[in-house]
Amino acid sequence: MIQPPQWTGVGRTERGHVRATNQDALALLNDCGVWIVADGMGGHPAGDLAAQTAVSVATQRAREREAWLREHQNAAGEFVADLVTSANQRIHDLMLAKPSLQGMGTTFVAFTITPVPMPSAHIAHLGDSRAYLYRTGTLKQLTRDHTLVEKFLQRGLIDAATALTHPDRHILTKGLGMGVDMKPELTSTPVLPHDLIMLCSDGLTKMLEDSAIASVLSRANGDAHRACHDLIEQALTRGGEDNVTVIVVAYHHH
């Protein structure tokens, strides 16, 4: 009998209370240990197409290269980066083929966990969909938003409080569809069996501050289903101003 995968994810996406459509997409590839969230660029009619295309291309690519990753676990960063470049290439091809799609784009965050040399999560992202690590009561953001406001913050031009309400806070500096040679940012971090790893679109983080996310995760007590459900419900309760997507990945103790 095949051992079930040790890390498994639970995910959910909701339109929310304000938007007419859901331009978020997600993939739970528990069988090959890959998880993805994409958030189509708001205001562009093809945002949903961009997000769905990115997720389906990356899914296909992950399945094609799953065996390769098992042989080359030290190249997991290369593996997740390739998911991004494959998806980006397809989005650019679509725009070339159909001029009405010009300007479409999407955020993208994908990660995988490799067991050797020590268990680690490897993340590739573009835009403001995020990855977080929750460990023993502490929530840590693993990705940096690729937004204008984040750039202003890093340069000390504005403070964190201003950033939360800045009129340009949704403007991305990087995303799929924003250039053929878009390079994702790669992050890797060691993981422990009691950690939770969360991916989300900004529909969650606009509605819940990190402290609120941390308390929902703490109440979930390691239960990924409950964590995912409660985070989405909280975002909807607080206004659900955007599409909201959450994936929570946890370790299964055999």
Stockholm file with secondary structure:
# STOCKHOLM 1.0

chainA/1-254         MIQPPQWTGVGRTERGHVRATNQDALALLNDCGVWIVADGMGGHPAGDLAAQTAVSVATQRAREREAWLREHQNAAGEFVADLVTSANQRIHDLMLAKPSLQGMGTTFVAFTITPVPMPSAHIAHLGDSRAYLYRTGTLKQLTRDHTLVEKFLQRGLIDAATALTHPDRHILTKGLGMGVDMKPELTSTPVLPHDLIMLCSDGLTKMLEDSAIASVLSRANGDAHRACHDLIEQALTRGGEDNVTVIVVAYHHH
#=GR chainA/1-254 SS CCCCCSEEEEEEEECCSSCSSCCEEEEEETTTTEEEEEEBCTTCTTHHHHHHHHHHHHHHHHHHHHHHHHHCGGGHHHHHHHHHHHHHHHHHHHHHHCGGGTTCCBCEEEEEEECSSSCEEEEEEESSCEEEEEETTEEEECSCCCBHHHHHHHTTSSCHHHHHHCTTTTCBSCCBTSCTTCCCEEEEEECCTTCEEEEECHHHHTTSCHHHHHHHHHHHTTCHHHHHHHHHHHHHHTTCCSCEEEEEEEECCC
#=GC SS_cons         CCCCCSEEEEEEEECCSSCSSCCEEEEEETTTTEEEEEEBCTTCTTHHHHHHHHHHHHHHHHHHHHHHHHHCGGGHHHHHHHHHHHHHHHHHHHHHHCGGGTTCCBCEEEEEEECSSSCEEEEEEESSCEEEEEETTEEEECSCCCBHHHHHHHTTSSCHHHHHHCTTTTCBSCCBTSCTTCCCEEEEEECCTTCEEEEECHHHHTTSCHHHHHHHHHHHTTCHHHHHHHHHHHHHHTTCCSCEEEEEEEECCC
//
